[in-house]
Amino acid sequence: MRLVFFKKLSLSRKLILGFMGAILLGTFLLMMPFSSAGEENISFLTALFTITSAVCVTGLSVIDVGKELSVVGQTILLVFIQLGGLGIMTFSSFILLLIGKKITYEERELLKEERNLENNGGILWFLRKIILTVIIIEGTGALFLSMRFAQDMELKKAIYYGVFHSVSAFCNAGFSLFSNNLEGYAGSFTVIMTTAYLIIIGGIGFTVIDSILLATRKRITRFDLTSKVAILVSMILVVVGTVLFLALEYNNTKTIGHMPFFKKLLASFFQSVTTRTAGFNSVPFGNLTEGSVFLFCILMFIGASPGSTGGGIKTTTFGVIIFYVISVVKKRENVVIFNRRIGWEILNRAIVVLVLSLLYVGVITLIIVSIEDFTLEQAIFEVISAFATTGLSLGITAELGTISRILIICTMFIGRLGPMTFALALGGTNKIEKIKYPKENILVG
């Protein structure tokens, strides 16, 4: 009976239930005595918050995972970070392939929905490429990070730290075993650039990575439109973010003002990259200027690319809306991007994602400001960080009350799956309108 009920659910609802199941399992494991480094077990709400942050690859935490979790607890956290980064269906399908099980049509459809693909044709081959790509990229990152960490700690610990931070960076999770995140390595070219490389590749999306690999192997220069827009917007955001952060914090001695120019540039580049998706920080965020906080809110809200390990409204959504605005200003009949006309259904979806995201962030921020003793700046930064699954904070995460923690948990969950997924899950099936009403204009602007 229950199986029949599950089969009747829409793909969106099945994905939501899948993520909820993973979060509950992780919460149970983290509450066990073997997960805690201290004598007391981790409370239910703390475990739920931490695992939700891991599965939703956010990085917000109310505890110091490097000190309060045992090695077993940290390993459990790392597994759920990888699970969240790859996606529940991607991860489970890979396990089924390993043990020789066949993937059903229904599971292929869920994979298609989770990976945000147009169809399920060749999806198993795409899955194998994803797994192989992840192993190579995370392995390379772990190697470079371990070599650098080995200069400061014993080799065994350095390898462990290297693997943990490589997976966390590629999955855009932002969890760190260092109490001050990566502030201690702000001047390390190896750590900063390796982490940035992992974040960029993880945040650009598997579809884009696949297009780049295909173009390299077959020596072609043409990418699909999704890849073009994702790469273009990502590059612009990284450059603009770097320049603006450098300008806003140049003379701030509490962040990068005391650094030589090269280290200032390195820190600015790293924060521009990590702020949109990952949540690592190499400078103390509690000392940022108001201009930088506002800049980071915008970058976090835009987020990563579709089909990636990051959150936000996505670079392609932002790109479509910008091109739409340009088309309206230039009085063009259609939205054209790289000599390709965009269908109105795509534009409608982009606008719906933007509006739903703004409304959700606004409502949650209003509630938290009303019940907590935080400034509007602190509250909206925390909410956007959770919604965009970024994981950065102005230092208020551990001070959140019970209601606020539950709201942030829900925000991370919705942000990971996307507001559109929840809207479709709540909205039910598509309905064909039998009646068309008369058309009439309305004054706007």
KOLPA-242203 format. One record per residue (C-alpha): residue in one letter; chain; x, y, z. Coordinates in steps of 0.2 Angstrom, whole numbers, plus 5000, padded with zeros to 4 digits. Layout:
! residues N
("A"; "A"; (X; Y; Z))
...
! end
This chain:
! residues 445
("M"; "A"; (5000; 5000; 5000))
("R"; "A"; (5014; 5012; 5005))
("L"; "A"; (5024; 5007; 4989))
("V"; "A"; (5009; 5011; 4978))
("F"; "A"; (5007; 5028; 4987))
("F"; "A"; (5025; 5032; 4984))
("K"; "A"; (5024; 5028; 4966))
("K"; "A"; (5009; 5039; 4963))
("L"; "A"; (5019; 5054; 4970))
("S"; "A"; (5026; 5067; 4958))
("L"; "A"; (5045; 5067; 4955))
("S"; "A"; (5047; 5083; 4965))
("R"; "A"; (5039; 5075; 4980))
("K"; "A"; (5049; 5060; 4979))
("L"; "A"; (5065; 5070; 4978))
("I"; "A"; (5059; 5080; 4994))
("L"; "A"; (5056; 5063; 5003))
("G"; "A"; (5073; 5056; 4998))
("F"; "A"; (5082; 5071; 5005))
("M"; "A"; (5071; 5071; 5021))
("G"; "A"; (5075; 5052; 5023))
("A"; "A"; (5094; 5055; 5022))
("I"; "A"; (5093; 5070; 5034))
("L"; "A"; (5084; 5059; 5047))
("L"; "A"; (5097; 5045; 5045))
("G"; "A"; (5111; 5057; 5047))
("T"; "A"; (5103; 5065; 5062))
("F"; "A"; (5101; 5048; 5071))
("L"; "A"; (5120; 5044; 5067))
("L"; "A"; (5126; 5061; 5073))
("M"; "A"; (5117; 5059; 5090))
("M"; "A"; (5126; 5043; 5094))
("P"; "A"; (5139; 5043; 5107))
("F"; "A"; (5153; 5038; 5094))
("S"; "A"; (5150; 5054; 5085))
("S"; "A"; (5153; 5066; 5099))
("A"; "A"; (5171; 5071; 5105))
("G"; "A"; (5165; 5075; 5122))
("E"; "A"; (5156; 5065; 5136))
("E"; "A"; (5138; 5072; 5131))
("N"; "A"; (5129; 5066; 5115))
("I"; "A"; (5124; 5079; 5103))
("S"; "A"; (5106; 5085; 5105))
("F"; "A"; (5093; 5082; 5092))
("L"; "A"; (5091; 5099; 5086))
("T"; "A"; (5110; 5102; 5084))
("A"; "A"; (5112; 5086; 5075))
("L"; "A"; (5097; 5090; 5064))
("F"; "A"; (5104; 5107; 5060))
("T"; "A"; (5122; 5100; 5056))
("I"; "A"; (5116; 5086; 5045))
("T"; "A"; (5104; 5097; 5036))
("S"; "A"; (5118; 5109; 5033))
("A"; "A"; (5129; 5094; 5026))
("V"; "A"; (5116; 5086; 5015))
("C"; "A"; (5111; 5103; 5008))
("V"; "A"; (5130; 5107; 5006))
("T"; "A"; (5128; 5123; 5016))
("G"; "A"; (5141; 5124; 5029))
("L"; "A"; (5132; 5134; 5043))
("S"; "A"; (5135; 5126; 5059))
("V"; "A"; (5131; 5129; 5077))
("I"; "A"; (5146; 5119; 5083))
("D"; "A"; (5164; 5118; 5080))
("V"; "A"; (5165; 5102; 5070))
("G"; "A"; (5184; 5100; 5071))
("K"; "A"; (5183; 5100; 5091))
("E"; "A"; (5165; 5094; 5095))
("L"; "A"; (5164; 5079; 5083))
("S"; "A"; (5175; 5064; 5085))
("V"; "A"; (5184; 5057; 5070))
("V"; "A"; (5169; 5045; 5067))
("G"; "A"; (5157; 5060; 5068))
("Q"; "A"; (5167; 5070; 5056))
("T"; "A"; (5168; 5055; 5044))
("I"; "A"; (5149; 5053; 5045))
("L"; "A"; (5148; 5072; 5041))
("L"; "A"; (5159; 5070; 5026))
("V"; "A"; (5149; 5056; 5019))
("F"; "A"; (5133; 5066; 5020))
("I"; "A"; (5142; 5081; 5012))
("Q"; "A"; (5147; 5070; 4998))
("L"; "A"; (5129; 5063; 4997))
("G"; "A"; (5122; 5080; 4997))
("G"; "A"; (5134; 5086; 4984))
("L"; "A"; (5131; 5072; 4972))
("G"; "A"; (5113; 5071; 4975))
("I"; "A"; (5103; 5057; 4984))
("M"; "A"; (5097; 5048; 4968))
("T"; "A"; (5115; 5050; 4960))
("F"; "A"; (5123; 5043; 4975))
("S"; "A"; (5111; 5029; 4977))
("S"; "A"; (5111; 5024; 4959))
("F"; "A"; (5130; 5023; 4959))
("I"; "A"; (5128; 5011; 4974))
("L"; "A"; (5116; 5001; 4964))
("L"; "A"; (5127; 5000; 4949))
("L"; "A"; (5142; 4995; 4960))
("I"; "A"; (5132; 4980; 4966))
("G"; "A"; (5126; 4975; 4949))
("K"; "A"; (5108; 4981; 4951))
("K"; "A"; (5098; 4988; 4936))
("I"; "A"; (5091; 5006; 4936))
("T"; "A"; (5073; 5006; 4933))
("Y"; "A"; (5064; 5019; 4922))
("E"; "A"; (5057; 5028; 4937))
("E"; "A"; (5074; 5029; 4945))
("R"; "A"; (5080; 5037; 4928))
("E"; "A"; (5067; 5050; 4929))
("L"; "A"; (5071; 5054; 4947))
("L"; "A"; (5089; 5056; 4941))
("K"; "A"; (5084; 5067; 4927))
("E"; "A"; (5074; 5078; 4939))
("E"; "A"; (5088; 5079; 4952))
("R"; "A"; (5102; 5083; 4939))
("N"; "A"; (5090; 5095; 4930))
("L"; "A"; (5092; 5087; 4913))
("E"; "A"; (5081; 5088; 4898))
("N"; "A"; (5078; 5069; 4896))
("N"; "A"; (5084; 5053; 4903))
("G"; "A"; (5092; 5047; 4887))
("G"; "A"; (5110; 5041; 4891))
("I"; "A"; (5108; 5046; 4909))
("L"; "A"; (5118; 5030; 4916))
("W"; "A"; (5133; 5035; 4905))
("F"; "A"; (5132; 5052; 4911))
("L"; "A"; (5131; 5046; 4929))
("R"; "A"; (5147; 5036; 4927))
("K"; "A"; (5156; 5051; 4920))
("I"; "A"; (5150; 5061; 4935))
("I"; "A"; (5157; 5049; 4947))
("L"; "A"; (5174; 5047; 4938))
("T"; "A"; (5175; 5066; 4936))
("V"; "A"; (5172; 5068; 4955))
("I"; "A"; (5185; 5055; 4960))
("I"; "A"; (5198; 5063; 4949))
("I"; "A"; (5194; 5081; 4954))
("E"; "A"; (5193; 5078; 4973))
("G"; "A"; (5208; 5066; 4972))
("T"; "A"; (5219; 5080; 4964))
("G"; "A"; (5213; 5093; 4976))
("A"; "A"; (5216; 5081; 4991))
("L"; "A"; (5234; 5078; 4985))
("F"; "A"; (5238; 5097; 4984))
("L"; "A"; (5230; 5101; 5000))
("S"; "A"; (5238; 5087; 5010))
("M"; "A"; (5255; 5092; 5004))
("R"; "A"; (5253; 5109; 5010))
("F"; "A"; (5245; 5104; 5027))
("A"; "A"; (5259; 5091; 5029))
("Q"; "A"; (5270; 5106; 5032))
("D"; "A"; (5260; 5110; 5048))
("M"; "A"; (5255; 5093; 5055))
("E"; "A"; (5259; 5075; 5054))
("L"; "A"; (5257; 5066; 5037))
("K"; "A"; (5242; 5055; 5043))
("K"; "A"; (5232; 5070; 5049))
("A"; "A"; (5237; 5081; 5034))
("I"; "A"; (5230; 5068; 5022))
("Y"; "A"; (5214; 5067; 5032))
("Y"; "A"; (5212; 5086; 5032))
("G"; "A"; (5216; 5086; 5014))
("V"; "A"; (5203; 5074; 5009))
("F"; "A"; (5190; 5082; 5021))
("H"; "A"; (5193; 5100; 5014))
("S"; "A"; (5194; 5094; 4996))
("V"; "A"; (5177; 5085; 4997))
("S"; "A"; (5170; 5100; 5006))
("A"; "A"; (5176; 5112; 4993))
("F"; "A"; (5171; 5102; 4978))
("C"; "A"; (5153; 5100; 4985))
("N"; "A"; (5153; 5118; 4989))
("A"; "A"; (5149; 5114; 5008))
("G"; "A"; (5161; 5126; 5016))
("F"; "A"; (5164; 5114; 5032))
("S"; "A"; (5181; 5116; 5039))
("L"; "A"; (5190; 5106; 5053))
("F"; "A"; (5199; 5123; 5057))
("S"; "A"; (5190; 5133; 5070))
("N"; "A"; (5194; 5149; 5060))
("N"; "A"; (5190; 5141; 5044))
("L"; "A"; (5204; 5145; 5031))
("E"; "A"; (5209; 5162; 5039))
("G"; "A"; (5226; 5154; 5045))
("Y"; "A"; (5230; 5150; 5026))
("A"; "A"; (5225; 5167; 5019))
("G"; "A"; (5242; 5169; 5012))
("S"; "A"; (5245; 5151; 5006))
("F"; "A"; (5244; 5151; 4987))
("T"; "A"; (5242; 5132; 4987))
("V"; "A"; (5228; 5131; 4999))
("I"; "A"; (5218; 5146; 4992))
("M"; "A"; (5220; 5142; 4974))
("T"; "A"; (5217; 5123; 4976))
("T"; "A"; (5201; 5127; 4986))
("A"; "A"; (5195; 5140; 4973))
("Y"; "A"; (5198; 5128; 4959))
("L"; "A"; (5188; 5114; 4968))
("I"; "A"; (5174; 5127; 4972))
("I"; "A"; (5173; 5134; 4954))
("I"; "A"; (5172; 5116; 4946))
("G"; "A"; (5159; 5110; 4958))
("G"; "A"; (5149; 5126; 4956))
("I"; "A"; (5149; 5127; 4937))
("G"; "A"; (5139; 5111; 4936))
("F"; "A"; (5141; 5093; 4929))
("T"; "A"; (5132; 5098; 4913))
("V"; "A"; (5145; 5112; 4909))
("I"; "A"; (5159; 5100; 4914))
("D"; "A"; (5153; 5087; 4903))
("S"; "A"; (5152; 5100; 4888))
("I"; "A"; (5169; 5106; 4892))
("L"; "A"; (5176; 5088; 4892))
("L"; "A"; (5166; 5084; 4876))
("A"; "A"; (5173; 5099; 4867))
("T"; "A"; (5191; 5095; 4873))
("R"; "A"; (5190; 5077; 4867))
("K"; "A"; (5182; 5080; 4850))
("R"; "A"; (5191; 5097; 4848))
("I"; "A"; (5175; 5107; 4845))
("T"; "A"; (5172; 5125; 4851))
("R"; "A"; (5153; 5125; 4851))
("F"; "A"; (5145; 5123; 4868))
("D"; "A"; (5126; 5121; 4872))
("L"; "A"; (5117; 5137; 4877))
("T"; "A"; (5116; 5132; 4896))
("S"; "A"; (5135; 5130; 4896))
("K"; "A"; (5138; 5147; 4887))
("V"; "A"; (5127; 5157; 4899))
("A"; "A"; (5134; 5148; 4915))
("I"; "A"; (5152; 5151; 4910))
("L"; "A"; (5149; 5169; 4905))
("V"; "A"; (5139; 5174; 4920))
("S"; "A"; (5151; 5165; 4932))
("M"; "A"; (5167; 5173; 4925))
("I"; "A"; (5159; 5190; 4926))
("L"; "A"; (5153; 5188; 4944))
("V"; "A"; (5171; 5182; 4949))
("V"; "A"; (5179; 5196; 4941))
("V"; "A"; (5167; 5209; 4947))
("G"; "A"; (5166; 5202; 4964))
("T"; "A"; (5185; 5202; 4965))
("V"; "A"; (5187; 5220; 4960))
("L"; "A"; (5173; 5227; 4971))
("F"; "A"; (5179; 5217; 4987))
("L"; "A"; (5197; 5223; 4984))
("A"; "A"; (5191; 5241; 4982))
("L"; "A"; (5179; 5240; 4997))
("E"; "A"; (5191; 5232; 5009))
("Y"; "A"; (5207; 5239; 5003))
("N"; "A"; (5210; 5250; 5018))
("N"; "A"; (5201; 5240; 5031))
("T"; "A"; (5215; 5234; 5042))
("K"; "A"; (5203; 5221; 5051))
("T"; "A"; (5202; 5211; 5035))
("I"; "A"; (5214; 5214; 5020))
("G"; "A"; (5221; 5231; 5024))
("H"; "A"; (5237; 5225; 5032))
("M"; "A"; (5241; 5213; 5018))
("P"; "A"; (5253; 5216; 5004))
("F"; "A"; (5245; 5219; 4987))
("F"; "A"; (5247; 5202; 4980))
("K"; "A"; (5239; 5194; 4996))
("K"; "A"; (5225; 5207; 4995))
("L"; "A"; (5221; 5202; 4977))
("L"; "A"; (5222; 5183; 4982))
("A"; "A"; (5210; 5185; 4996))
("S"; "A"; (5198; 5196; 4986))
("F"; "A"; (5198; 5183; 4972))
("F"; "A"; (5195; 5169; 4985))
("Q"; "A"; (5181; 5177; 4993))
("S"; "A"; (5173; 5182; 4976))
("V"; "A"; (5173; 5163; 4972))
("T"; "A"; (5168; 5156; 4988))
("T"; "A"; (5155; 5168; 4993))
("R"; "A"; (5143; 5163; 4979))
("T"; "A"; (5143; 5145; 4983))
("A"; "A"; (5155; 5137; 4995))
("G"; "A"; (5156; 5147; 5011))
("F"; "A"; (5174; 5146; 5015))
("N"; "A"; (5182; 5162; 5022))
("S"; "A"; (5200; 5168; 5023))
("V"; "A"; (5196; 5184; 5031))
("P"; "A"; (5186; 5187; 5047))
("F"; "A"; (5168; 5191; 5041))
("G"; "A"; (5163; 5200; 5057))
("N"; "A"; (5174; 5214; 5052))
("L"; "A"; (5168; 5217; 5034))
("T"; "A"; (5162; 5234; 5028))
("E"; "A"; (5144; 5236; 5025))
("G"; "A"; (5147; 5238; 5007))
("S"; "A"; (5155; 5221; 5006))
("V"; "A"; (5141; 5213; 5016))
("F"; "A"; (5129; 5220; 5003))
("L"; "A"; (5140; 5214; 4989))
("F"; "A"; (5141; 5196; 4996))
("C"; "A"; (5122; 5195; 4999))
("I"; "A"; (5120; 5198; 4980))
("L"; "A"; (5133; 5186; 4975))
("M"; "A"; (5126; 5172; 4987))
("F"; "A"; (5108; 5175; 4981))
("I"; "A"; (5114; 5172; 4963))
("G"; "A"; (5124; 5157; 4968))
("A"; "A"; (5130; 5143; 4957))
("S"; "A"; (5125; 5135; 4940))
("P"; "A"; (5111; 5122; 4937))
("G"; "A"; (5115; 5104; 4940))
("S"; "A"; (5130; 5109; 4952))
("T"; "A"; (5133; 5106; 4970))
("G"; "A"; (5129; 5124; 4974))
("G"; "A"; (5113; 5134; 4978))
("G"; "A"; (5106; 5151; 4974))
("I"; "A"; (5094; 5156; 4960))
("K"; "A"; (5108; 5150; 4948))
("T"; "A"; (5119; 5159; 4936))
("T"; "A"; (5108; 5154; 4921))
("T"; "A"; (5092; 5161; 4929))
("F"; "A"; (5101; 5177; 4933))
("G"; "A"; (5108; 5178; 4915))
("V"; "A"; (5091; 5175; 4907))
("I"; "A"; (5083; 5189; 4917))
("I"; "A"; (5097; 5201; 4913))
("F"; "A"; (5095; 5197; 4894))
("Y"; "A"; (5077; 5199; 4895))
("V"; "A"; (5079; 5216; 4903))
("I"; "A"; (5091; 5221; 4889))
("S"; "A"; (5078; 5215; 4876))
("V"; "A"; (5064; 5225; 4884))
("V"; "A"; (5075; 5241; 4884))
("K"; "A"; (5080; 5238; 4866))
("K"; "A"; (5062; 5234; 4862))
("R"; "A"; (5066; 5217; 4854))
("E"; "A"; (5051; 5206; 4851))
("N"; "A"; (5061; 5190; 4858))
("V"; "A"; (5074; 5187; 4871))
("V"; "A"; (5090; 5182; 4861))
("I"; "A"; (5106; 5175; 4869))
("F"; "A"; (5121; 5170; 4858))
("N"; "A"; (5110; 5171; 4842))
("R"; "A"; (5097; 5159; 4850))
("R"; "A"; (5079; 5164; 4854))
("I"; "A"; (5073; 5159; 4872))
("G"; "A"; (5056; 5152; 4874))
("W"; "A"; (5044; 5161; 4885))
("E"; "A"; (5042; 5146; 4896))
("I"; "A"; (5060; 5147; 4901))
("L"; "A"; (5058; 5166; 4904))
("N"; "A"; (5042; 5162; 4915))
("R"; "A"; (5052; 5149; 4925))
("A"; "A"; (5066; 5161; 4928))
("I"; "A"; (5055; 5175; 4934))
("V"; "A"; (5045; 5163; 4945))
("V"; "A"; (5061; 5157; 4953))
("L"; "A"; (5067; 5175; 4956))
("V"; "A"; (5050; 5181; 4964))
("L"; "A"; (5048; 5165; 4975))
("S"; "A"; (5066; 5167; 4981))
("L"; "A"; (5064; 5185; 4985))
("L"; "A"; (5047; 5182; 4994))
("Y"; "A"; (5054; 5168; 5004))
("V"; "A"; (5070; 5176; 5010))
("G"; "A"; (5060; 5192; 5014))
("V"; "A"; (5047; 5183; 5025))
("I"; "A"; (5060; 5172; 5034))
("T"; "A"; (5071; 5187; 5037))
("L"; "A"; (5056; 5197; 5044))
("I"; "A"; (5052; 5183; 5056))
("I"; "A"; (5070; 5181; 5063))
("V"; "A"; (5072; 5200; 5065))
("S"; "A"; (5056; 5200; 5075))
("I"; "A"; (5060; 5186; 5087))
("E"; "A"; (5079; 5188; 5088))
("D"; "A"; (5090; 5202; 5094))
("F"; "A"; (5100; 5204; 5078))
("T"; "A"; (5102; 5218; 5066))
("L"; "A"; (5093; 5217; 5049))
("E"; "A"; (5110; 5216; 5041))
("Q"; "A"; (5115; 5200; 5051))
("A"; "A"; (5098; 5192; 5049))
("I"; "A"; (5096; 5195; 5030))
("F"; "A"; (5115; 5189; 5028))
("E"; "A"; (5111; 5173; 5038))
("V"; "A"; (5095; 5169; 5028))
("I"; "A"; (5102; 5172; 5011))
("S"; "A"; (5117; 5162; 5016))
("A"; "A"; (5106; 5147; 5021))
("F"; "A"; (5094; 5149; 5006))
("A"; "A"; (5109; 5149; 4994))
("T"; "A"; (5117; 5135; 5003))
("T"; "A"; (5133; 5146; 5005))
("G"; "A"; (5136; 5144; 5024))
("L"; "A"; (5144; 5161; 5027))
("S"; "A"; (5139; 5170; 5043))
("L"; "A"; (5142; 5186; 5052))
("G"; "A"; (5144; 5176; 5068))
("I"; "A"; (5126; 5174; 5074))
("T"; "A"; (5123; 5155; 5069))
("A"; "A"; (5127; 5148; 5086))
("E"; "A"; (5116; 5162; 5094))
("L"; "A"; (5101; 5157; 5085))
("G"; "A"; (5086; 5152; 5096))
("T"; "A"; (5076; 5136; 5093))
("I"; "A"; (5063; 5144; 5081))
("S"; "A"; (5076; 5153; 5071))
("R"; "A"; (5086; 5137; 5070))
("I"; "A"; (5071; 5127; 5063))
("L"; "A"; (5068; 5141; 5051))
("I"; "A"; (5086; 5141; 5045))
("I"; "A"; (5085; 5122; 5043))
("C"; "A"; (5070; 5123; 5032))
("T"; "A"; (5078; 5137; 5022))
("M"; "A"; (5094; 5126; 5019))
("F"; "A"; (5082; 5112; 5014))
("I"; "A"; (5072; 5123; 5002))
("G"; "A"; (5087; 5131; 4995))
("R"; "A"; (5096; 5115; 4991))
("L"; "A"; (5081; 5107; 4981))
("G"; "A"; (5076; 5124; 4974))
("P"; "A"; (5060; 5134; 4977))
("M"; "A"; (5053; 5128; 4960))
("T"; "A"; (5054; 5110; 4966))
("F"; "A"; (5044; 5114; 4981))
("A"; "A"; (5032; 5125; 4971))
("L"; "A"; (5029; 5111; 4959))
("A"; "A"; (5027; 5098; 4974))
("L"; "A"; (5014; 5109; 4982))
("G"; "A"; (5005; 5114; 4966))
("G"; "A"; (5000; 5097; 4961))
("T"; "A"; (4998; 5091; 4942))
("N"; "A"; (4997; 5102; 4927))
("K"; "A"; (4980; 5108; 4923))
("I"; "A"; (4974; 5112; 4905))
("E"; "A"; (4963; 5128; 4905))
("K"; "A"; (4946; 5125; 4896))
("I"; "A"; (4941; 5143; 4897))
("K"; "A"; (4951; 5158; 4890))
("Y"; "A"; (4946; 5175; 4897))
("P"; "A"; (4947; 5191; 4887))
("K"; "A"; (4963; 5200; 4886))
("E"; "A"; (4966; 5217; 4893))
("N"; "A"; (4981; 5228; 4896))
("I"; "A"; (4986; 5235; 4913))
("L"; "A"; (4997; 5250; 4917))
("V"; "A"; (5014; 5246; 4925))
("G"; "A"; (5030; 5255; 4928))
! end
